[in-house]
Amino acid sequence: MEMAVTDSSYSTPKWWKEAVVYQIYPASFQCQSGVTSGWGTIKGITSRLDYLKSLGIDVVWSSPILKSPQADMGYDIADYKQIDERYGSLEDVDELIAELKKRDMKLMMDLVVNHTSNEHPWFLESRASRESPKRNWYIWKKPKSIGQDGVPEPPNNWAQILGEANSAWTYDEKTGEFYLSLFTPEQPDLNWENPEVRAAVWEVMHFWMKRGASGFRMDVINLISKEPNYPDADIVLGPGHRYQPGVKYFVNGPKLHDYLREMYREVLSKYDTITVGEMPGVSDEKEILRSVGADSEELRMIFIFDLVDIDKPDVRMALKPWDIKEMKSIITKWQRVMIRDNGWNSVFIENHDNPRSVSRYTDDSDEWREKGAKLLALMQTTLGGTLFVYQGEEIGIRNAPKTWDISEFKDIETINYWKKCEQLYANDKEKLAFGRKIIDMKARDHARTPMQWTAGENAGFCDPGTKPWMRVMDDYQTVNVEAQLKADNQTDLSVWQFWQGALKQRKDHADVFVYGGFQELYPDDQEVFAYVRTSIKGGRWLVVLNFSGRELEWVMPQGLEIESWVSTNYAKGAPDKPKQSGVPLKSWEGILGRCV
């Protein structure tokens, strides 16, 4: 069944719908010359704006660059109006915004307001005493009880998100109470029930909008409302797990939409913004549409995690089987829902919290990596919604090799997970090996290796002789931007060149690929994802993606005829394929055609 688009708010053109957003992980993007810290900088980002413009990027979203002790790579903010020294200064951000504007590009800030750093002045004041005027800016609770050993028991059994072996509550000896810290003890949760907290957040948002930002990516924004009674979580983890995932009680809590509407009313409605909410743990259509419906007056769009969580059971650092049919059904569902109900999608398969897509959804071997990366590019650039590209995705960077020692992994989640594995499975080599397998497949570190710019030392990320904060991937001498920009193959395109062409095609035909109707073909096919995009102006395009490592023949449905094939991930220009009946597909081949 085709999901057609009629004249509606879904198909009403908006700049933020057609924009291509590029996510930068600032520690790993570009270190400026002369800086010896081995960390990327804001000036480094500014130096690469021509590169991003030439790729086809409209909006740059940087993960946090604000003042932070870096307990969780900047997602623990100690000052919302100051830049962390390792990244640069406010003046550097002003320069970045000015240089973006010159190129008709925009900056999207990362808004982290579910929690702050435990070094934020708000928290230091809150922690000072039970009578502090800011005590109620955070979530403080008395111990549930005092154990026989004299150790205070947390108020409930919720597990820490970035280390499920630990409690989500941190005890403060000075005041004799626990504070909620869902991610790490260094990240205390703000109390959004307090109107003073909300007013302080609105003031921060105004500060950045007035400085020249164009909007916000909102970190775990659906965690800001908690179940007020803080009940115990259900027991879902097996023996040896004292603490349990409490998501049921802090994801999409009872006042979430009240808070988001207040945010819209007090801040967002006053500017022409782009906003995207990170909303893990929710996939209910009605709940999501409450936030992103055309008339919701909350957010433009959210990140729906069904696809990137396809291999996730109850917790992220775990595995469950999945197949291409399931992947297709997830994508098709959200394409159809947003058209039908006047919502809006974000299109993404990579970010700083997930492994590399070419390793996850295709075959990242030397033989097939380029084909797989281009296959995923063709898919994403032909899906409806606002497209997000993650740094390095445009050159097909893959996961770190399994040969790396565990000491190369820097992420707090990976470190906590491996510690737990060593504690639980010290004498079980098989289970320890499985724990390492999960890290090799799922660790956030895979997305955080330094950007591969050149074949020179440190991949051009930082000066020769400077040690990068994280190890550069071993394959940088062959997989890098410089090589792909210069690639002059008479018959084929580099991954970067393919992305550049696909992004241009998406913009040239926004009526089809951004705003058009969507019809999946052969939903039960276990290997091929095929769909038709229909323009509101008339005209249809066919996308056929072979998500298998084998050659096969795809049967053209009755009533569908190709006027001309337009592109393939195997060659420059149009593929030589039949326009009717059986269409042969090579391993990991994707093709695009215009229908009669």
Solvent accessible surface area in square Angstrom, and as a share of the most:
residue,aa,sasa,rsa
1,M,164,0.73
2,E,58,0.26
3,M,18,0.08
4,A,62,0.48
5,V,19,0.11
6,T,99,0.57
7,D,135,0.70
8,S,37,0.24
9,S,48,0.31
10,Y,5,0.02
11,S,15,0.09
12,T,58,0.34
13,P,93,0.59
14,K,93,0.39
15,W,76,0.27
16,W,18,0.06
17,K,11,0.05
18,E,61,0.27
19,A,5,0.04
20,V,0,0.00
21,V,0,0.00
22,Y,0,0.00
23,Q,2,0.01
24,I,0,0.00
25,Y,3,0.01
26,P,3,0.02
27,A,1,0.00
28,S,0,0.00
29,F,0,0.00
30,Q,16,0.07
31,C,4,0.03
32,Q,55,0.24
33,S,96,0.62
34,G,61,0.59
35,V,38,0.22
36,T,114,0.66
37,S,58,0.37
38,G,0,0.00
39,W,29,0.10
40,G,0,0.00
41,T,5,0.03
42,I,0,0.00
43,K,82,0.35
44,G,1,0.01
45,I,0,0.00
46,T,21,0.12
47,S,79,0.51
48,R,62,0.23
49,L,1,0.00
50,D,91,0.47
51,Y,22,0.08
52,L,0,0.00
53,K,86,0.37
54,S,56,0.36
55,L,1,0.01
56,G,18,0.17
57,I,1,0.01
58,D,37,0.19
59,V,1,0.00
60,V,0,0.00
61,W,3,0.01
62,S,5,0.03
63,S,1,0.01
64,P,4,0.03
65,I,4,0.02
66,L,7,0.04
67,K,102,0.43
68,S,8,0.05
69,P,51,0.32
70,Q,25,0.11
71,A,33,0.26
72,D,9,0.05
73,M,28,0.12
74,G,0,0.00
75,Y,13,0.05
76,D,0,0.00
77,I,0,0.00
78,A,7,0.06
79,D,41,0.21
80,Y,8,0.03
81,K,61,0.26
82,Q,85,0.38
83,I,12,0.06
84,D,10,0.05
85,E,162,0.73
86,R,89,0.32
87,Y,3,0.01
88,G,24,0.23
89,S,40,0.26
90,L,28,0.14
91,E,119,0.53
92,D,19,0.10
93,V,0,0.00
94,D,53,0.28
95,E,69,0.31
96,L,1,0.00
97,I,22,0.11
98,A,50,0.39
99,E,36,0.16
100,L,1,0.01
101,K,160,0.68
102,K,152,0.64
103,R,55,0.20
104,D,114,0.59
105,M,7,0.03
106,K,71,0.30
107,L,3,0.01
108,M,0,0.00
109,M,9,0.04
110,D,6,0.03
111,L,6,0.03
112,V,0,0.00
113,V,1,0.00
114,N,0,0.00
115,H,2,0.01
116,T,0,0.00
117,S,0,0.00
118,N,32,0.16
119,E,97,0.43
120,H,9,0.04
121,P,79,0.49
122,W,38,0.13
123,F,0,0.00
124,L,98,0.49
125,E,71,0.32
126,S,0,0.00
127,R,68,0.25
128,A,47,0.37
129,S,40,0.26
130,R,107,0.39
131,E,149,0.67
132,S,13,0.09
133,P,113,0.71
134,K,42,0.18
135,R,22,0.08
136,N,90,0.46
137,W,21,0.07
138,Y,3,0.01
139,I,11,0.06
140,W,28,0.10
141,K,70,0.29
142,K,133,0.56
143,P,34,0.21
144,K,116,0.49
145,S,55,0.35
146,I,106,0.54
147,G,21,0.20
148,Q,201,0.90
149,D,111,0.58
150,G,47,0.45
151,V,81,0.46
152,P,26,0.17
153,E,48,0.21
154,P,14,0.09
155,P,23,0.14
156,N,4,0.02
157,N,25,0.13
158,W,0,0.00
159,A,4,0.03
160,Q,5,0.02
161,I,63,0.32
162,L,9,0.04
163,G,7,0.07
164,E,27,0.12
165,A,46,0.36
166,N,65,0.33
167,S,18,0.12
168,A,0,0.00
169,W,9,0.03
170,T,25,0.15
171,Y,70,0.27
172,D,7,0.03
173,E,148,0.67
174,K,155,0.66
175,T,14,0.08
176,G,18,0.17
177,E,17,0.08
178,F,9,0.04
179,Y,3,0.01
180,L,0,0.00
181,S,1,0.01
182,L,0,0.00
183,F,21,0.09
184,T,3,0.01
185,P,53,0.33
186,E,66,0.30
187,Q,1,0.00
188,P,0,0.00
189,D,0,0.00
190,L,1,0.00
191,N,16,0.08
192,W,3,0.01
193,E,82,0.37
194,N,13,0.07
195,P,87,0.55
196,E,96,0.43
197,V,0,0.00
198,R,35,0.13
199,A,57,0.44
200,A,18,0.14
201,V,1,0.00
202,W,18,0.06
203,E,88,0.39
204,V,5,0.03
205,M,0,0.00
206,H,39,0.18
207,F,47,0.20
208,W,4,0.01
209,M,17,0.08
210,K,157,0.66
211,R,80,0.29
212,G,33,0.32
213,A,6,0.05
214,S,17,0.11
215,G,0,0.00
216,F,1,0.00
217,R,2,0.01
218,M,0,0.00
219,D,10,0.05
220,V,8,0.05
221,I,0,0.00
222,N,0,0.00
223,L,3,0.02
224,I,4,0.02
225,S,4,0.03
226,K,10,0.04
227,E,59,0.27
228,P,74,0.46
229,N,127,0.65
230,Y,30,0.12
231,P,44,0.28
232,D,67,0.35
233,A,7,0.05
234,D,76,0.39
235,I,129,0.66
236,V,76,0.44
237,L,24,0.12
238,G,43,0.42
239,P,137,0.86
240,G,62,0.59
241,H,40,0.18
242,R,148,0.54
243,Y,24,0.09
244,Q,2,0.01
245,P,28,0.17
246,G,0,0.00
247,V,76,0.44
248,K,133,0.56
249,Y,36,0.14
250,F,2,0.01
251,V,23,0.13
252,N,30,0.15
253,G,11,0.10
254,P,85,0.53
255,K,82,0.35
256,L,0,0.00
257,H,8,0.04
258,D,74,0.38
259,Y,9,0.03
260,L,0,0.00
261,R,89,0.33
262,E,32,0.15
263,M,0,0.00
264,Y,57,0.21
265,R,142,0.52
266,E,69,0.31
267,V,0,0.00
268,L,4,0.02
269,S,58,0.38
270,K,125,0.53
271,Y,57,0.22
272,D,94,0.49
273,T,3,0.02
274,I,0,0.00
275,T,2,0.01
276,V,0,0.00
277,G,0,0.00
278,E,11,0.05
279,M,1,0.01
280,P,35,0.22
281,G,57,0.55
282,V,17,0.09
283,S,50,0.32
284,D,82,0.42
285,E,53,0.24
286,K,165,0.70
287,E,33,0.15
288,I,1,0.00
289,L,29,0.14
290,R,122,0.45
291,S,0,0.00
292,V,4,0.02
293,G,14,0.13
294,A,56,0.43
295,D,132,0.68
296,S,20,0.13
297,E,104,0.47
298,E,3,0.02
299,L,11,0.05
300,R,57,0.21
301,M,0,0.00
302,I,2,0.01
303,F,5,0.02
304,I,21,0.11
305,F,16,0.07
306,D,32,0.17
307,L,18,0.09
308,V,1,0.01
309,D,35,0.18
310,I,3,0.02
311,D,6,0.03
312,K,52,0.22
313,P,59,0.37
314,D,86,0.45
315,V,23,0.13
316,R,44,0.16
317,M,11,0.05
318,A,18,0.14
319,L,44,0.22
320,K,69,0.29
321,P,125,0.79
322,W,71,0.25
323,D,67,0.35
324,I,22,0.11
325,K,73,0.31
326,E,60,0.27
327,M,1,0.00
328,K,1,0.00
329,S,61,0.40
330,I,25,0.13
331,I,14,0.07
332,T,15,0.09
333,K,70,0.30
334,W,13,0.05
335,Q,6,0.03
336,R,56,0.21
337,V,3,0.02
338,M,1,0.00
339,I,14,0.07
340,R,130,0.47
341,D,56,0.29
342,N,51,0.26
343,G,4,0.04
344,W,6,0.02
345,N,7,0.04
346,S,16,0.10
347,V,10,0.05
348,F,16,0.07
349,I,4,0.02
350,E,8,0.04
351,N,8,0.04
352,H,3,0.02
353,D,23,0.12
354,N,6,0.03
355,P,0,0.00
356,R,1,0.00
357,S,3,0.02
358,V,4,0.02
359,S,28,0.18
360,R,29,0.11
361,Y,7,0.03
362,T,16,0.09
363,D,48,0.25
364,D,44,0.23
365,S,47,0.30
366,D,122,0.63
367,E,126,0.57
368,W,55,0.19
369,R,15,0.05
370,E,71,0.32
371,K,35,0.15
372,G,0,0.00
373,A,5,0.04
374,K,1,0.00
375,L,0,0.00
376,L,5,0.03
377,A,0,0.00
378,L,2,0.01
379,M,2,0.01
380,Q,1,0.00
381,T,2,0.01
382,T,3,0.02
383,L,7,0.03
384,G,0,0.00
385,G,0,0.00
386,T,0,0.00
387,L,0,0.00
388,F,5,0.02
389,V,1,0.00
390,Y,1,0.00
391,Q,1,0.00
392,G,0,0.00
393,E,9,0.04
394,E,0,0.00
395,I,0,0.00
396,G,3,0.02
397,I,1,0.01
398,R,33,0.12
399,N,20,0.10
400,A,6,0.04
401,P,40,0.25
402,K,148,0.63
403,T,121,0.71
404,W,4,0.01
405,D,87,0.45
406,I,47,0.24
407,S,76,0.49
408,E,41,0.18
409,F,7,0.03
410,K,86,0.37
411,D,4,0.02
412,I,49,0.25
413,E,11,0.05
414,T,2,0.01
415,I,69,0.35
416,N,25,0.13
417,Y,22,0.09
418,W,43,0.15
419,K,113,0.48
420,K,18,0.08
421,C,1,0.00
422,E,83,0.37
423,Q,137,0.61
424,L,69,0.34
425,Y,60,0.23
426,A,68,0.53
427,N,155,0.79
428,D,51,0.26
429,K,181,0.77
430,E,144,0.65
431,K,105,0.44
432,L,39,0.20
433,A,63,0.49
434,F,102,0.42
435,G,2,0.02
436,R,47,0.17
437,K,99,0.42
438,I,7,0.03
439,I,0,0.00
440,D,12,0.06
441,M,82,0.37
442,K,1,0.01
443,A,0,0.00
444,R,18,0.07
445,D,1,0.01
446,H,0,0.00
447,A,1,0.00
448,R,6,0.02
449,T,0,0.00
450,P,0,0.00
451,M,1,0.00
452,Q,0,0.00
453,W,3,0.01
454,T,36,0.21
455,A,47,0.36
456,G,37,0.36
457,E,96,0.43
458,N,19,0.10
459,A,0,0.00
460,G,24,0.23
461,F,0,0.00
462,C,7,0.04
463,D,42,0.22
464,P,97,0.61
465,G,75,0.72
466,T,17,0.10
467,K,172,0.73
468,P,17,0.11
469,W,38,0.13
470,M,3,0.01
471,R,91,0.33
472,V,17,0.10
473,M,4,0.02
474,D,77,0.40
475,D,26,0.13
476,Y,43,0.16
477,Q,118,0.52
478,T,108,0.63
479,V,4,0.02
480,N,2,0.01
481,V,4,0.02
482,E,72,0.32
483,A,48,0.37
484,Q,11,0.05
485,L,77,0.38
486,K,147,0.62
487,A,36,0.28
488,D,111,0.57
489,N,77,0.39
490,Q,146,0.65
491,T,92,0.53
492,D,23,0.12
493,L,47,0.23
494,S,11,0.07
495,V,1,0.00
496,W,10,0.04
497,Q,34,0.15
498,F,12,0.05
499,W,2,0.01
500,Q,66,0.29
501,G,40,0.38
502,A,9,0.07
503,L,1,0.01
504,K,130,0.55
505,Q,36,0.16
506,R,4,0.01
507,K,75,0.32
508,D,84,0.44
509,H,46,0.21
510,A,12,0.09
511,D,30,0.16
512,V,4,0.02
513,F,1,0.00
514,V,2,0.01
515,Y,10,0.04
516,G,0,0.00
517,G,0,0.00
518,F,0,0.00
519,Q,41,0.18
520,E,22,0.10
521,L,18,0.09
522,Y,86,0.33
523,P,77,0.48
524,D,104,0.54
525,D,42,0.22
526,Q,102,0.45
527,E,43,0.19
528,V,3,0.02
529,F,0,0.00
530,A,0,0.00
531,Y,0,0.00
532,V,1,0.01
533,R,0,0.00
534,T,27,0.16
535,S,7,0.05
536,I,67,0.34
537,K,165,0.70
538,G,48,0.46
539,G,46,0.44
540,R,75,0.27
541,W,7,0.03
542,L,0,0.00
543,V,0,0.00
544,V,0,0.00
545,L,0,0.00
546,N,0,0.00
547,F,7,0.03
548,S,13,0.09
549,G,50,0.48
550,R,131,0.48
551,E,126,0.56
552,L,26,0.13
553,E,118,0.53
554,W,7,0.02
555,V,89,0.51
556,M,13,0.06
557,P,28,0.18
558,Q,188,0.83
559,G,78,0.75
560,L,16,0.08
561,E,73,0.33
562,I,4,0.02
563,E,93,0.42
564,S,40,0.26
565,W,12,0.04
566,V,40,0.23
567,S,22,0.14
568,T,4,0.02
569,N,0,0.00
570,Y,42,0.16
571,A,34,0.26
572,K,80,0.34
573,G,47,0.45
574,A,65,0.50
575,P,15,0.10
576,D,146,0.76
577,K,26,0.11
578,P,56,0.35
579,K,98,0.42
580,Q,97,0.43
581,S,78,0.51
582,G,17,0.17
583,V,0,0.00
584,P,65,0.41
585,L,3,0.01
586,K,92,0.39
587,S,8,0.05
588,W,27,0.09
589,E,3,0.01
590,G,0,0.00
591,I,0,0.00
592,L,0,0.00
593,G,0,0.00
594,R,89,0.32
595,C,8,0.05
596,V,111,0.64
